[in-house]
Amino acid sequence: MLLCSTNVTGSLPGSGRTRIIFQGVLRVMKSQFFKRTLTAAAVAAAMGMSASAVAQNTTGSVTGSVINNQQEVVTGASVTIRNVETGYTRTIQVGEDGQYRFPSLPTGRYTLTANASGFEPNQTQEFVINAGSSRDVTVPLYTDIETIDVSGTAISMVDTRSSSTSLNIGEAEIDRIPVPRNATSVALLAPSTTAGDNRFGNLASFGGASVAENAVYINGLNVTNFRNGLGFSDVPFEFYKEFEVLTGGYSAEFGRSTGGVINAVTKSGTNEFEVNANVYYSPDSFREQSPDVRRRNGEMYIYNAADERDELEANISVSGAIIEDTLFYYAIYNPRDLETNSVGSEGTSYFNDQSDDAFWGAKVDWQINSNHLVEFLAFSDSSTTNTQSYEYDFANKSVVGNPQTSYSESGGDNWSAKYTGYLTDDLSVTAMYGENEYSLTEGSDPEVYANCTLIQDTRDTKPYGLNLGCADASNYSGQVGVDTREAMRIDFEWYLGDHLLRFGYDSETNTSFSQQSYSGPEGAYYLISNAVNDEGNQVQLPNGTFAPEGYDAYASQRIRTVGGEFETEATAFYVEDVWSITDNVTATLGVRWETFDNKNAGGETFVKIDDMVAPRLGISWDPNGDGQSKVFANVGRYFLPVANNTNVRLSGNEFDQTSYYALEGVEQTTIAGFDAYDLILGPQIGNTVTNADGTVPDTRSIVDADIDPMYQDEFILGYQTAFAENWSWGIRGIRRELSGAIDDMSIEDGIMNKFGCENYFQRAWYGDGSPSYVLGNPGEEMTVYADTNCDFTADSWVTFSPEELGYPSAERNYSAVELTLNKAWDQVWSMSASYTWSKSYGNTEGLVKSDIAQTDAGITQDFDFPSLMDGAYGDLPNDRRHTFKVYGSYALMEDFTVGANVNISSGRPLNAFGIGHPDGVPVYGDTFYVCSSNCGADAEGEANYTQMPRGTYGETEWSTRIDLNAQYTTMLGEFETNFRVDVFNVLNSAAVTRRYEFAESGGPGDANPLFMTPTSFQSPRYVQFSASVKF
C-alpha cells in the first residue's frame, strides 16, 4: 500500500520517453498539490466513513476534475471509469470547468483514466465505491517527458461535503470483527443506537426512538414490517455485501422513519467464476444459561437452567458471468436448522421450538451498454417454527404426557427490478419496482384448537397451577394473516455546475390481511384473579363492580375476533440541491412531501394526511481548506406513517367483549386427550364490557377530522477532523423532538365535561352504553362526529378542547453528545471507538410500549385514559445515559487475525406501576400511583395514593459485553480456506436488563410479590465455530 513518497517512472513502449502512471489524488487542494493518494481512499472506504448520499441509495458516485501540472483545468479531456470486477466501462467528456461526474454507480472497485490531446494518459489506482457515498477524485495530466517525483501521503478520513451521519461498513471489515450475524447487530455498532427490549425481537433503537420506527432497505426495496414496524425480512448474513447505517441528518430521498435507516446492498456476480461454501455452528454444549429466578418465598419463577439452543447454518453460493463484461449472476442457498428448548414461567410448562426452512436468493445484473444497466433481485425467507409444548414436572425435571403442537409462519417471497440510465453526461435516472411479503399465520392442531380453551390462574396461591385449560400461551390464539408491499420509485440526478439537483417520486401500496380468534368452542380465554386483597377487602373488578360476598376469586371471559383486508397507500415527492457554495462550503437543501392514505376493511379511507412537508437542510464547512476537517450542521423533519396495525385494530370488524363471573370452583376433565380443568362459574358480575361490537365503525366517529401526522424534528451540530496517519476524531451534538404523535383516546370524559352527561363514563364501560376511542393527537383539539345527547349515538360534529379531553401533549425528547475516534485499517490493525452521553425523556416511547411489551403500534395503552398519563413524564425505556463502544481487529500474521467488540452501557430506567389513581381505578392499564393507605373497597374515594413518576425507581445495572474472535486463512491447493471461532460475552456477564415493574396486583394496595424480580438478563456466553472454502 502506497502511503509515502515515491518515484514512479517507466518507459513508453516504442519510445525513449518517460511514461507516467499517476496513482491518483483525492480532493487535491490548491495549496497542497498531489498530497493524498487513492490508496488511502480505499482505506477510508473500508473504514466506513460517512459520505454524501446519492439519489439511489444502493449506488455511489465519483466526481472530480482534470488538471495539468500548473493546476489549471484541462478542457476537452475525457474520463473513463472502469469496474475492475465486472468490466463495466463508461466515458464522458469533462465540462468547460474541467469537472466530471459519474452518478449512480454500482458498488465495487473502480479505476479512472483521463485522456486529452497533448497529454499522457493517466490511470488511477483502484478505489472503492460504497452505497450512498460520493468520491472526489482529481486526475492530473502531464506533457513533461522527464521523470516526475510524485509525493503521496494518506488522505483525510473526513468527507468535508457531508452533513449527514452514518456508518458505512462492508463485508471485509465485518468479517474481521466478532459481530452476531444479523443486520441489527451491525446497526448497533453505530453511535446513538441501543438494544431495545428483547421481547420485541432484539431490535435497535436509534436516537431514543422506539424500535418500531426504523426503515430497512435491501437493494432499494423497503423490507420493513409495516404492520407494526417490528422487524424486517430475514436475509442470511452471507448475502449482504455492505451496510449503510443512517443515524441522523439523512437526505430527502429517505422517509417513513423517525428512528434510523439500515440500507443494505447484496452481493453480485463478477467476471470471475466463484464458489463459496461455509458452515456456522453454535452448539448448546458451549452455551451458558442465564441465572434462575426465584420468588421471595423460594419457589421457582423462571427456570433458565433448562434452556437449550443448537444452531446450525450453512451457505452455498455460486457467482460469475453468463456473458463476460455484460451479464452476471449470483445465487445463494442457505439451509438452516435451529432448535431451542425452554421451561415456561413458574416451571409448569416446557417448550420445544424447531425451524429448518432454507433461504434462497439470486441476483442478476445486465450491463446492456455503458448507458443502460438492469438488475434483478429475488429471495425467499419463508419460515415455519413448529412448537411442541408439554406439561413440566419441575420436581423431577421432566416432561409429562403428550405434547400439544402449534406453528407460526414468517417471511415470504420477495423480488425487485431496477433500471439505471445515463441519459446525458449530466443527467441520470434510476427506476425500481418490487414486492415484499411477510406471513403472520399461526395456528395449532385442529382438534386442540377447536376444543381447548386457555385458562390462566393469576392468583398468588394458584392451587391448580398456572394453566388450567388444555390450551396454553403458544396455541390459544390463531391467525391467518399476510402482509404484502408493492413499491416503486424513480430518481433523477442532474449535474449543473456547482449544483447537483436530485429529485424523485416513490410510492408503496401496503396490504394487510388478517383473521384472528381464540381457541376453544366459545372462542374465549379465561383469567382467574383474586376477588379479595391482602387486607381482606373486596377488589374492584375492571368493570367497576365487586364479587358477591362469599367468593374469593372471579374469572374474566374475553371473546375477541377480527378480520378483513386493509390497505395503505403512501407516496412521496422529493427534491434536493447539493450546492457547492465555495470550494470549502457545501449546502444540502432538500424538501420531501409525503402523503398517507389508510383504508378500513371496507376499502374506505379512514385516515388520510396529504400535507406533510419535511425540509432537510444541511451545511458543511472545511475551515482550513485542506480537506482534513469540517464543521457541520443539519436540521430536518421526519414523518412516520400510521401503521397498518391501526387499520386492523381500529377500522376493522373487530369484536371484543369481556364478561366477569364469580368462580365457584374447577373440576378435572379430559379434553382432546389432554388432562385439563373446567371452570365452575357462578353468577355474572356486572355488565359485559364491549370494546368493539363486530361492525366496521363509522370513520367520522373514530378519527379526528383535523388529525395531524406524527413527526420528529432533528438538530445536529458537529465537528470532525483527521490527524496523524489514518486517524480521525469527532464530536456531535444531537437533539430530537417528537411532535404530533398519534394515538387512540377514549372521549367519555370529554363528552361528560362538554355536555354534562351524568355518569357517562360509568355507563359507557359498566352500563348500557359503549366506550368510544378516537384516533387523534394527544393534547390537541379534536373534531369528531360524537354523541351530544348522552344516548351513546353519534349525532353531531363536535370540537373538543384539550382541557375537556384531559390528555397532555405527547412528548419524547432526545439529547445526546457523541465522541468518536477511528483508526483505519492499514493491513495491520483498525479500531473504532465511541462514547455517547444521551437522555431520552417524555411521556411516550413511540409506536410500541416496552413497559408491557405491547406491539399494538399506534394504539398502545398510552393515552387510553387521562389517568394513565398522570405521572407518565420521565426517563423513557430506551434511555441509556452512558454508552461506550469499541471494535476493531489486529493481524498477528498475514493469515491470522484477531478481533474484538466491546459494549458497555448504563441501565434502563425502572418504574413502579400501580393499579389505582386518586380519581378512581381505571378500567384497565397501569398507573403511576401506588396506594399507601385506606385502599379497601370501603374507603372508595378516600384512599391515599403516592405518585411514582416514570423512571424514578432507579435503573437496571450497567451491562458489559466483550466479544472476541480469531481466524486463520490459508490456501489448500487451489482452495482458499478460513477457520474461525467467535466467543460472544466472553466474561459471561449476567447483568439484569429488565425487572418486573408492577408494584400491585389484584387491586390498589395489594402488594405484588414479584415486584422488582429480574425477568431478563444479558445473553449468556456462547461460542460460534465456522469454516469456509472458496474457489
N, C-alpha and C positions, 0 to 999 in steps of 0.2 A: 504494500500500500504506500503510495507516494504522499508523504506528509512533510517533506523537507525540500530544500533547494536542490535542483538537479539540472544537468545539462542534457538536452535532448537533441541529438544530431543524427544524420543519416544521409545517404546518397540517393538521389532520384535515379530511377532506372534509366540507362541510356544517356546519362549526362554526368558532368562533374559537379553539378550544383548541389548545395545543401538542401536536404528535404526536412521540413519541419512538421512533426505531428504534435500539435499542442494538446496538452492533457485536459484543458477546459478550465473555465473560470466562472464562478457563481457570484452574481451581484458585484461585479467589479466597480469600485468607486473611483472617481477621478483622481483622488489624492493617493490612492494605493493600488496602482495598476498591477495586474497579474498577482493578486495577493492570495487568492483562495482557489483550490483545485476541486474538481468534481469528485475526486475520491472521497473527500470529506462530505460532499453532498450525499453520497451513498451512505456514509456513516450516519449522517443526520437522519436520513430516511429510515434506516434500520432502527435508529433510536426512537423513532416515533414522535418527532416534534410536530407541533400543530402547524397548519398551513392554511392558506386561504381556500375556502370551499369553492368548488366549481359547479357548473349547472347540473350535471347529472352526477349524483354523489357517489357513484361506483367508479368514476373515472378521475383522471388528473389532467394537468395541463403543463405546458412548457412555454415560457415567454423569454424574451431577451432581445439582444441587438447584435449586429455585426459591425466591428470597428477595425480600424487599421492601427499601426503601431504609434500613430500620433493621437490616438484616442478619438479619431473622427469617424463618424458613421460611414459605412460603405453602401452607397446606393447601387441598385441593380444587382445586388448579391442574391443568391438563392440559398436556402437552408433545407437540408433533408434530414428527417428524423427516421430512425430505424429501430424496430423492436428486435433485439438480438435473439429472442426466443421464438418468435413467430414469423420473422421476416417482413412484417408489415412496414411499408415504406411510403412516406409522403413528402413531397417537395413543394415549398411555397416561396414566393418572392418577398423579400423584405420591403417595407414601405419606404417612402421618401425620407423618413426619420431614422431609417436603419433598423426598425423594430420588426419583430416577427412574433407570431403566437400560434401554437398548436393546441387547440382545445379538445376536450372530451377524449382523451387517450386512455385506452385500456391500461390497467395497472401492469407493471412489468419493468424490465430492464431495457434501456434505450441508449443510443448514441446519436449525436448530431454531427452533421458535416456541412460546412459552409464553403461556397464556391463563388468566385467573382472574377471577371476578366482582369488579367494583370496580377492576380494573386495566386499563391499556392493554396490548394485545397487544405482544409483543416478539419480533422475529426476529433471529437471529444472522447474522453474516457467514458466508460459505461456509468450510468447513473440510474436511480430507481424512481419510478413514479408510483405514488401511493394513492389510494382512494381519497378524494376530497382535497388533494394537495396541488399546489402550483409551484413549479420550479422556475427560477430566473437564471438563465444561462447566457452570458455574454461570450461570443466567439470572436477571437481576433484573427485577422488575415494579414499576411506579410508578403513583401516583394524582395526583401533582403536575401541574398544568396549566401550570406555568411552564417557561421554557427551562431545560434542565439541562446543566451542563457535565460532559462525560464525558472523563476522563483515560485515556490508553492508552499503554502502552509495551510493548516486546517481552516476550513471556512467556519463562519459563525453558525451556531446551532439555533439561531433566532430568526424566525420569519418576520421581518420588520413590516410586512404589509398587512398582517392578520391581526384582527381584534377579537377573534373568537378563541375559545379554549377547548382543546380536545386532546385525546391520547390516540396517536396513530401507532399501531403495533402490528407487525407482520409475523408470519409463521416462524421465521428464523429466530427472532427474539423469544417468542412464546415457547419454542422448543428448548430453549436454553434454561428456562426457569421452571420451578415447580408450581404449577397452577392447575387446579381441577379442570377437567376437560369440558367446559361449557362456556357459553358466551357471557353469562352473568359474572363468572369468576374473572374474566378478562376486564369487564367493566369495573369491577371492584378494585382493580389496580389504580384507577384514576383517583386523584384527589376529589373531595366533596361527594364521594359515594360511600354508602354504608350498607351493610347487610340488613334487610328487612326481617320482619317476623317470619320464622321458618314455617309457620302454619300456612303461609301464602305461597310456599314453594321455593324458598331460598332465592328470592329476587333482590334486586338492588334498588335502594332509594338514592335518588340524585338530588342534591341540594335541599334536603328536608322534605321533599315531596313524598307522597305515598308511593308504594311500589307499583301501583296500578296506573301511573301517569307517564310511563315511558313509551317510546316508539322503537321498534326493531325492524330493520330492513335487511333483506338478503338480495343482493344484486338489484337494488332499487325497488323490490317488491315488499310492501308492508306486510309483515307476517305476525303482527301483534294481535293478541287475543282482544277482539273488540267487544266481546260480551261483557267483560268486567275489567279488562286491562291487565289481568294477571297472567303473565307468561307469553310465550310465542312458540312458533314451530320449532320442533326438537331436531336439530341438524347435528350429525356427528362432527366432532372437532376436526377430524381429518379432512372434511370437505371445505373448511374455511381456508382462505389464503391470507386474509388480513382483516383487521378491525379498525374502524374509526369510532371512538367513543366521544361523543359530543356532550360536554358538561355545562356549557353556557355560551351565550353570545352567538348561537348558530344562525345561519343565514335564512333569508326569507323563503327559500325552497322547502325548508322543513317546517312542519306544523303538527297539530293534533297531539301535542305533548307539553306538559308543564313540569316534567321531570328531566329526563335526558334522552339521548338518542344513541342507539347502537347500530352502526352502519357496517354491515359485513359484506365481504366480497368472497365468492367461492373460487376454487381453483379452475384453471382452464388448461386445455391441451396446447402443446407447442410442436415444433418441428421434430423434436426428439421423442422417439418412442420410449415409454417408461412404464414399468410395472412396479407397484408398491404393495407390500403386504406387511401388516403388523398385527400384534395382539397385545391387549392390555388386560391384566388380571389383578383384581383386588380380593384376595382370599379372606374369608372370615377368620381364619386361624391367625392372621396378622392384624386383626382389628380389635381394638379395645372397646369396652362398653362404658356408657355414662353411668354415674353413680345411681344407686337405687334411692328412692324417696319413700319415707315412711310418714305416717300420720303422727301426731303428737302422742297418741296412745300406743305407739309402736307398731300398729298394723301397717301392712304394706299398702302404699298408694300407687307408686309407679315402679314396676319391676323391670329395670333395664338390663339386668344381668343375663336375661334370656334372649336378648336381641342378637340376631344373626343376619349377616349380609354378605353374599357372594356375588361378585360382579365380573363378568367376562365379556369382553368386546373385541371384535376383530374388524379389520378393514382391508379390503382388496380393491385397488384402483388401477385402472389402465388408461393411458392417455397417449396422444400422438397426433399425427397429421394424416388425414384422408387424402388430401391434396397438399403437397408441400407449399408453404407460404400462403395458403388460401383457406383450407377447410380443416378444422381441428375438432377433436373430441376429448372429453374427459368423463369417465364413468367410475362410480364407486358403489360397492356393495358392503353393507355394514351389518353383519349378524350380531345380535346382542342377546345376552342371557343374564337376567337379573332375578335374584331370589332373596326375599327378606322374610324374617320371622320375628314376631314381637308379641309381647303379652300386653293386653289392654289394661286400662286403669283399674285399680282395685285387685288386680291379679286374678280376675274371674274369666277372662277370655283370651284366646290365643289365635293369632292371625298369621297365615302364610300367603305371601303375595309373590306371584311369578309373572314375568313377561319375557317373551323371546321373539318378538317380531323384528324382522330385519328392515333396515332402512336401505333405500336405493336412491341414487341421484345421478344425473347426467347433465353435461353442458356441451353445447355445440357452438362453435364460433366460425363465421363465414366472412372472410375478408374479400368481398366481391371485387373491389379495387381500392385504390388509395383514398377514394372519397366516400365509399359506402361500406358500412360494416353491419352485420346482423349477428345476434347471439340468441340462443335459446337455452332456457334452464327448466329442468323438471326434477322433482323429487317427491318421495312419499315417506312420511313419518308416521303412518298409521300404526297404532299400537293398541293392544288389549292387555290389561292387567287382570289376571284371574286370582281371586281371593278365596281361600278356604278358612272359615272361622270355626273354632272349636270352643266348647266349654273347657275351662282350665282348672285343674286341681292344684292349687298353689302349694299345698302342704307336701304333695308328692312330686311336684314339678312335672306334671304330665297332663296330656290332653285327655278329654273324656268324651266318649261317644263318637258319633259320625259328624263330619263337618257339614256346615252349610256353605253353599257356593254363591259367589257373586262375581260380577265383572264390570270393568269400566273401560271405555274406549277413549282414545285421544288421537290427535293428528288427522292426517288426510292426504289427499293428492294435491300437489301444487305445481304451477308452471308459470313461466313468463317469457315473453319475446320482446326483444329490444332492437331498435334500429338507430344507427348513428350516421348522419350525413354531413359532409363538409360542403356546403353549398357554394361558398367562395372562400378565399383565404381568410376572410374576416367574419364570416357568418357560418354557424354550425347549428344543427338541430339533433335532438335525440327524442325518440318516442318509445314508449313502453306500454304493454298491456299484460296483465297477469291475473291469475286466480289463486286463491288461498282457501284451504278447507280445514276445519277443525271439528272433530266429532266430540260430543258430550254425552253420548248414550251410556247408560249404566243400568244394570238390572241384576237379577238373581234367578235361581232355579224357579221355573214357572209354578210348581206346586207350592213351594215355600212362599213365593211372593203372593200367591192367591189366598193362602190360608194363615200365614204367620203375621202377627202384629208386634210392633216394637212396644214394649212396656218397660220403662225405666223407673227404678226406685231411687229417689234422691234424698230420702230420709237419712239421718245420721246413723240409725241402727241398721237399716237395710236387712231385715230379718230373713229375706228370701234371696238376697244377692242383688246386684245392680240391674241385671237384665232378667226380667221375669218371662217375657214372651219368647217365642222361638225365632223371632227376627232380632237382628242386632244393628248396631250403627253402620255396619258395612253393607246391609242389603235391604233396609226398610224403605228406602226412597228410590223410586225408579224413574228413569227419564229416557225418552227418545229425543235426542237433540243433535243438531249440527249447525255450525256457522259457516257461511261462505262469503268470500270477498271477491268482488270484481273491481280491479284497479287499473286505471290508465293515467298516463301523464305525458306531456310533451314540453320540452325545454329548448330554449334558444339562447345562444351566446353571440353577441355582436360586438366586435372589437373596433372601437372608434378612437384611435389615438390614446389619449390619456384616460379614456372611459371604456370600461368593459361593461356593456349592458347585458343583463341577464333577465329573462322573463319566461313565464311558462304557466301551464294550467295542469291541475291534477284533479281526479275525481275517484271516489270509491262508492260502490253500492254494497252495503253490508247487510246480509240477511240472516236472521236467527230463526230456527225452527225449534220449538220446544213443547213437549208434552210431559208433565210431571204429576206424580201421585205417590201416596204412601201405600205400603203393602197391607195385606190382610183383607178380610171380607168387608170391613167397613171403610177401608182406605183411611185409617186413622192411626195415630200413635198416642200412647198414654204416658203421663208423667205423674208419679206418686210423690206427694210432698207432705211435710208436717202441717197439721192444722192447728197445732199448739206450740208456742215458742218455749224457750228455756225457763221463762218466768211463769209458765203455766197459763198464759193468756192466749186466747184465740188469735190466730194470724189472719189478717185481712187478705182475702184472695184477690187475684188480679182483676176480677170483675167487680170489686168493691164490696163484696159480701163476706160472710163468715160461715164456717161449717157449723152445722147444728150441734147442740150440746150432746156430749157423749161420743163424738167422733174425734179421734186424734190424728186422722190422716184424710186426705182427699186426693182425687185423681182428676187431672185435666185431660180432656179428649180433644185433639186437634185433627181436623179433616181439611186437607188442602189439595186442590188440583189447579193446574194452569196449563194452557195450551194455546197454540197459534203460530203464525208465521209473521215475523216483524222485520221491517226493512228500514234502513237509514241510508240516506244519500248525503255524502259530504263532498263539497267541491272547494277549490281554491284557485285564485289567480295570484301571481306574484311578479314583481319587477324589482330589480336591484341594479344599482350602478356602483361599480368599484372604480373610484375616481382617484387617479394619481395626481393629487393637487400640486405637489412639488416632488423632487427626487426623494425627499425624506418624509413626506406626509401622504398617507393614503386614507381615504374615507370610503366607507361602505354604507350606502344609503339605500335602504330597501323598505318595501311595504308588502304585506300579504293580506289578501281579502278572502275571507272564508265564509262558507255557509254550511249549516247542518239542517237536515230535514228528517226528523224521527217520526215513524208512522206506527199506528196501532195495529191490532190484529185484523181490523177491517180494511187496512190499506189506506186509512185516512191520516193526514198529518196531525200529530198532537203536540209536537214541539218543532218550531222552525225559527231559526235565527239566521238572518242573512246580512247583517250589518257589522260583521266583525272585521275591523281594520287593525292590523297588527304592524306597527312600524318597527323596523330593525335598523338601528343606527350605530355605526362603529367608526373609530378613528385610531390610527396607529402612527406614531411619530418616532423616527430614528434620530435621537437628539444629537448624535455625533456624526451622522452621515457616513458611518463606516460599516454599516450592516451588522454591528456587534450588539446592539441593544435597542430596546424600544419601550416607549411609554404608550399604553393603550387604554381605551375606554370603550364601553359598549352599553347601549340602552336598548331594551327590546320588550315587546309584549307578545305573549304566547297564549293561545286559546286551546281549550280542551273540549271535545265534543261530549254530548250526552251519551253515556254508554248504552249499548243495546240491552243491557240488563234492566234498565229503566223502562224500555219499551215492554219487555216481557212482564215485569212485575206490576207496573203502574197502568199500562194501557191494554192488557190482555183480558181474557175472560177468566180471570183468577177467582177461585172460590176458596175462602179461608175462614173457617169458623172454629171457635174454641168453646167447649162446654165444661162445666165443673160438677163433679159428683162426690158425695160423701163415700168413703171407702169402708165397706163392711168387712172385707177380708179377701183372701185369694184361695183358689183351690187348684191342686195339682192335676195336670191332664197331659195328654199326648196329642200333638198336632203335627201332621205331615211327618210322622215318625220321630219327632223330637219331643223330649220332656219339656214341659212349659207350665205356665200358670195362667189360669183365667181369673179375671178380676170379678169380685162380687161387689157390684156398685149399689150404693144406697140412693137416696133422693138427689135429684139435680139441685145444685146450689146456685141460686140467682139465675139471671138470664144468660143465654148464649151470646158470646161476643162475636160479631160478624165483622171481619176486616175487609172482606171482599165477597160479593154475592154471586159471582159467576157470569156476570154480564160485562160486555165491553163498555167501560164508562164513557159518559159524555165528556169529550175533550174540554169543553168550556169549564167544566167543574173540577178538573184535575190539574190544570196548568195555568199559571199566572199569564194573563194575556199580554203583559208587558215584561215578560221574563228576559233577563239579560244573561249573556253567556258567562261561563266560568273562565277566568283568565288570570294570568300572573304577569307582573311587571318585574323585570330583572335589571340590575345595575351592576356594572363591573368596572373596576379601575385596577390597573396592574402595571408592573414593570418587569422586564426580563432582560438579562444580559449574559453574554458569553465571556468566559475568562479562561486563561491558560489554554491548553490544547484539549478539545473535545469536552469541555466543561461548560455548564451554564447554571444559573440560579435565577429564581424569580419570586415575586410576591404578588398576590392577587387578593383584592377585597371584593366580596360578593354580597349583594342584598337582593332578596326575593320577597315579593309581597303578593299574596294571593288575594284576588278581588273577585267579586261577582260569583261567589260559589253558588252551586245549585244543589238543592236537597228537597225532599218531601217533608211537609209540615202539616200537623193537624191544625184545623182552624176553628175548633169548637170554642176556644177561649175568645177568639176574635169575634165570633157571632154573638156570644154572651155579652161581651163588652160593648158591641156596637148596637145591638138590637134588644138588649135586656131580656134575653131568653132565659127564663129561670131554670136552673139545674140542667142546662143544655148539655154540658159535658157528661154529667152522670147519665142522662137519658140516652145520649149517643152511644156510650160504651156499656152501660149496665141496664138500660131500659128498652124502650120501644123504638129508639132511633138507630142510627148507624153513623160511625165516625167518617170524617172526610179528610183525606190527605190531598194536599195541593203541592205541585212541584213549583218552586219559586226560588227567590233569592233571600235568604235569611237576613233580617234586619232592614229590609227594604219594603216599600209599598207593594201591595199585591192586589191585582184586579182579577176577579174570578166570578163566574156565574154561581151564585150561592143562595142559601136559604135565608130569607129575610122575615119569614112568618113563623119561625120557630117550629115548623112542622116536618123538618128533615126532607123537604122537597126544594131543590134549587129553583128559584123563580126570577131572579134579577141579577144584573151585573152589579158588583159591589167592589169598592176600593177600600181595602183595609190599610190603616197606618201601621208602622212598626210597633207603636205603643199598644194598639189594640190587639195585635197578634202576640206580643210579648216575647219575641225572639230577638236575641242580639245579632249583630252582623257577624258573618263568618270571617275568621281571621286565621291566617297562617303566615308567619314571618320567618325568614331565614337570613341570618347574618353570619358571615364567615370570613376568615383570613387564612390564606394558603401560603405556605413557604415550600418551594421546590428546589431540589438540587439534582442535576443529571450529569452523568458521565457516559459518553457514547462508547459503543463497542469498538474496540481497536484491534480486534483479533486476539486480545488477551483478556480484557475484562470490561464490564459495564455495570452501571448502578443507577437506579432512580430512587429518590427519597422524597418524602413529603410529610409535612406536618400541617394539620388543619384544626384550627380552633373554630367551632361553629356553635350556633344556638338556634334551635328550631322551636318556636313557641306560638301559641294561639289557642283557638278553641275547636279546631277541626283538623284532622290529619289529612283529609282529602277524600279521594274516591272510595277508599276502603277504611276499615276501622280495626287497627291492631289490638285494641283493648280487649275485644271479644272475638277476634279473628273473623269479622264479618266481611264477606265478599260481595255484599249487595251494593255494587258500585253505583254511586249517585243517590241511593236511598237508604243509607245506613241509619242506625238508631239515632245518630246526631240530629238534633232539631225536630225530632218527632213530637216532643212536648217541651214547653219552655222550662219546666223544672229540671230536665235532663241537661240543660246548658248552664244552669246556675252553678258556678264554680268550675266550669269547663276550661277556663283560660289558664294556660300554664305551659310547661315544657311538654312537647309532643313526643309520641313514641319513637320517632326516628331521630330524636336529638341525641347526638354523641358529642359531648363538649370537646373532647380531645381525641385525635386520631393520628397515629404515626404509621407510615407505610414505607418499607424499604424492600426492593427486589433487585436482583442482579445475577451475574454469572461470572465465572472465572475459568480460564483454560489452563489447567495444571500442565497439560501437554497438548500438542496439536490435536490429538484424538481423544483426549479425556477432559471432560468439563464438569464442573460442579455449579450448582445454582442454589439460591435462597430466596425466600419470600416471607417477609415478616409483617404482621399486622398487630398493632397494639391499640386498643380503643377503650375509652371510658364507657360506663354502663348506660343502660336505658332507664329513663325516669319511671318511678313506681307510683302507683295510686292506691287509694283505699276507697273502693266503690261501696256505696250503700244501697239500700232499697227505698228508704223513705225520703221525705222532704218536708220542710216546715209548712208548706201549703197542702200537704197530703201525700199519700203514697201514689206514685204514677201507675198507670195501667200496666206498664212493663218498662224495662230499661234499668240502667244503673245510674245512680245519682252520685253527687259529690258531697253527700251528707251521711253521717252515721248517727244513730240515735244514742244519746247518752243517758237519758232517764225518762221515766213515765212513758215507756214505749208500748205498753199494753193496749189492747183494744178499748179498755175502759178509760184510757187517757187520750182518746182521739181528739186531736186539735190542741192538746196540751203537752205533747211530747217535746222534749228538749233535744235539739239536734246540734251537732258540731260540724261545721263545714270543713271538708278536706279537699282543698283546691287541687286541680290536676298537677301531677308531678311533684307534689310536696312531701311524699312519703319516702324520699331518698331515691336511690338508683341501684341497679344491679352492679355487681362488682366489675372491675376492669377485666378485660379479656386479652390474652396474649396468645398469638398463634405463630409458630415458626415452622415453615415447610422447607425441606431440603431435598436435593436430588443429586444424582451422579449418573453420568452416561459415558459410554465408551463406543467409539465409532471406528470400524476397521473394514478393510477390503478382504473378502474371502473369495479369491478368484476374481470373477467379474461382478460380484455382488457386494454392494455397499451395505453393511450391516450395522445395526445400532442396538446396544443393550443398555437398559436404563432401569433405575429404581427411584421412585419418589416416595418420600415419607412425609405425610401431612400431619400437622400438630405433633411434632417430634417430642415435645415435653409432655404430651397427653394432658394438656391443661383442661380443666373441667370447670371453668367459670360458669356461674348461673347466668343465663341470658334472659330468663323470664320467670316470674313468680305469680302465684295465684293471688289476684288483686281484689277479690271480692270479700269485703270485711264482714258482710252479713249474709245470712241465708234464711229462707222461710219468711221472715218478716223483720221490720225495723227492730234493732236491739238484739236480735238473735245472732250471737257471735258465730262466725263461720270458723270451724276448727281447722280449715285448710288455709286460712288467710296467711299469705306470705310464704307458703310452701313452695319450694322450687318446682317448676314444671318443665324446664328446658335447660339444657347445658350446651356448651360448645361441642361441636362434632368431635368425637374422640379420635385418637390416633389410628391411622390405617396406612397400609403400605400398598403401593401400586407397582407391579413389575411389568415391563414391556420389552418387546423385541421387535425389530423391523428389518426388512430387507428391501433393497431397491436395485433394479437393473434396467 
